[in-house]
Amino acid sequence: MSIVVVRSFGVSATAEAVLDYLRDFGHTEEWDPATRRSERIDSGPIAVGSAWRNESRVLGLTAELTYTLCRAETDRLVFVGRSETATATGTFTVIPIPPGSQVTYHLDVEMHGVAKLATPVMKAEFEKLGTQSAARLAEVLQPALEI
């Protein structure tokens, strides 16, 4: 049983500008209330295979996942984060809707081992965090990317 959270919202920024911003997973510090730290662990231009060490705090517990950019398409980015206790797949789909764009964030978290027992409790927390993240991301994208 996995935890699935989906949020969609519109922004005035272009789809290209939104995808450029989201491509750097280090930006999660700016909009994800659970993220405490997210740092790139490789170098060079950001591309499929780029990776980040992400430290998050959920329900008082700190978790560190290594996220990798697995897919980068013209309208979609897919990041997969892994640790011993969870695998998280975050998909951003961005479509142009003049004069801006629509962003859909789809998070799928699969808990592993003993952590699976906490799935029902974590589901409620991730729903709350999903709403907070979408609101913060919309705020960040609006003023920062307007031209």
C-alpha positions, 0 to 999 in steps of 0.5 A: 500500500503506497501513499499517493498525493496529487495537487494541481494549481495554476501560475503566471509563469511559463511552463518552460520557466517552471520546469527550469526551476523545478529541475533543480531539486535543491529548490525544495528547501524553498517550498516543501515544509518538510525539507530541512536540507537538499543538496546536490551530490554530483556536479555539472549541468542538471540532467537525467541522473543528477542527484540530491541528498534530501533531509526531511522531517515528518511527524518529528522523524528525520529521514534522508533520501537520495533523489535522482532526476530519472526523467526530464521531458518537455512537460514532465520531470520525475524524481525518485528518492530512496532510503532504507525505509521509503521510496518516493516518486515525485512527478511534476507535470507542467502544461502551458495555459496562457498566460501561464501554466498549470502545475500538477505534482504527483507524489507516490511514497512506498514505505519499507520494512517496519515503516510500512506499519506507519503508512495510515498515519503518514498518509494523513500527514502527507495529505496535509504537507501536499496542500502546504507544499502546493500553496508554497510552490505556487507562491514561489513560482508567481513572483520569482518567475514573472517576466 
